[in-house]
Amino acid sequence: MAIKPLADRVLVLIEEAETKSAGGIIIPDTAQQKTQKGTVVAVGPGTEKEKMTVSVGQKVMYDKYAGTQLTIDGKDHLILKAGDIVALIE
């Protein structure tokens, strides 16, 4: 399925939360933080007020409760406004 975001929206592939700590301890679902990182999959054209500053392939951090979650080809994605992206990860 192909999804093309409109206006100032961005489609992000959600990065899965870690299920093990660095020491090998398994973290239960209830103790895991909701992930706030992902990879940009598609970008809308932007608007006159909101120019697009991210591009496909970049890793980003976004607001915890931002956007609309959807599943594409069995993977969790998020459509969110460009203004909800708080940082680029390099």
Secondary structure per residue as TSV (DSSP state, phi and psi in degrees):
chain	resnum	aa	ss	phi	psi
A	1	M	-	360.0	132.6
A	2	A	-	-104.4	128.6
A	3	I	-	-122.5	129.1
A	4	K	-	-116.0	112.2
A	5	P	-	-63.7	148.6
A	6	L	-	-104.2	159.7
A	7	A	T	50.5	-124.7
A	8	D	T	-101.4	36.4
A	9	R	E	-104.4	155.1
A	10	V	E	-132.0	138.2
A	11	L	E	-99.1	123.4
A	12	V	E	-122.4	133.1
A	13	L	E	-82.4	119.0
A	14	I	E	-72.2	133.5
A	15	E	-	-79.7	130.1
A	16	E	-	-66.3	143.4
A	17	A	-	-71.4	148.6
A	18	E	-	-67.1	135.8
A	19	T	S	-104.1	-7.9
A	20	K	B	-132.4	144.6
A	21	S	-	-79.2	172.6
A	22	A	T	-62.0	-28.1
A	23	G	T	-86.4	0.3
A	24	G	S	95.8	4.2
A	25	I	-	-77.8	131.6
A	26	I	B	-77.7	128.2
A	27	I	-	-95.7	120.5
A	28	P	-	-67.7	156.2
A	29	D	G	-54.2	-37.4
A	30	T	G	-69.0	-23.1
A	31	A	G	-96.3	-9.2
A	32	Q	S	-76.6	140.4
A	33	Q	-	-80.1	144.7
A	34	K	-	-65.3	129.8
A	35	T	-	-62.5	146.0
A	36	Q	-	-129.0	24.1
A	37	K	E	-127.4	153.2
A	38	G	E	-170.4	179.4
A	39	T	E	-115.6	132.1
A	40	V	E	-69.3	126.7
A	41	V	E	-104.4	-36.7
A	42	A	E	-151.9	151.9
A	43	V	E	-132.2	136.2
A	44	G	-	-73.6	173.3
A	45	P	-	-75.3	-12.8
A	46	G	-	87.9	179.8
A	47	T	-	-131.4	176.8
A	48	E	S	-63.6	-35.8
A	49	K	S	-83.2	-33.7
A	50	E	S	-119.9	99.0
A	51	K	-	-81.0	143.1
A	52	M	-	-77.6	126.5
A	53	T	-	-112.6	1.1
A	54	V	-	-116.8	158.1
A	55	S	-	-135.3	165.1
A	56	V	T	-57.8	135.1
A	57	G	T	98.3	-17.1
A	58	Q	-	-75.3	146.5
A	59	K	E	-93.1	135.1
A	60	V	E	-133.0	159.1
A	61	M	E	-111.8	143.6
A	62	Y	E	-138.1	164.5
A	63	D	-	-57.9	143.0
A	64	K	T	-57.0	-42.9
A	65	Y	T	-108.1	22.8
A	66	A	-	-81.8	153.8
A	67	G	S	78.9	-176.6
A	68	T	E	-120.6	123.3
A	69	Q	E	-85.6	141.4
A	70	L	E	-148.9	160.5
A	71	T	E	-111.0	127.0
A	72	I	E	-125.0	122.1
A	73	D	T	52.4	38.5
A	74	G	T	80.5	4.2
A	75	K	E	-116.4	142.0
A	76	D	E	-78.7	130.3
A	77	H	E	-126.9	169.3
A	78	L	E	-140.3	132.6
A	79	I	E	-103.6	121.8
A	80	L	E	-139.7	162.2
A	81	K	E	-74.5	148.2
A	82	A	G	-58.1	-32.5
A	83	G	G	-67.6	-16.9
A	84	D	G	-82.3	-10.9
A	85	I	E	-80.1	125.0
A	86	V	E	-101.6	-19.1
A	87	A	E	-163.2	156.2
A	88	L	E	-99.6	141.2
A	89	I	E	-105.5	123.6
A	90	E	-	-108.2	360.0
